Amino acid sequence: MSNKTKSVSELMNLTPEGRYDYMVEQIKIEKIIWTLQDQDGCVMLTTEDEDCIPMWPSEETAALWAVDEWKDCEPLAIPLDEFQERWVNGMEDDDLFIAVFPVQEDLGVVVPPFEMNERISPKKQQKH
């Protein structure tokens, strides 16, 4: 079964690493990353060690997080080029991490922005 045919419920049941892999593939295809925002800006999550901005592969999966204390939040599309040009360095400067495709019961994999950027960027050919 290809990633394109996975239902949202199937995606929610993937392991955190599986959701990370799926998200990387979707970003490469769609060229958009999704987060949530409210009137104060982007949603922030805190783990024991890091402050994170949660990010999802689609508007639909981001919207699933907008319940309870997040019910006033709306999905925000971040074009891939904007993420790479502004968000990666800005998040690094602010010591922020990415919570990759969290679901209600699982925060998911937490990675530094440069790691996500490396995974979604095409590999440059090395000249010898």
ABEGO torsion letter per residue (X at the ends): XBAAABBAAAAAABBAAAAAAAAAAAAAAAGBBBBBBBAAEBBBBBBAABBBBBBBABAAAAAAABBEAAAABBBBBBBAAAAAAAAAAAAAAAGBBBBBGBBAABAEBBBBAAAAAAAABBBBBBBX
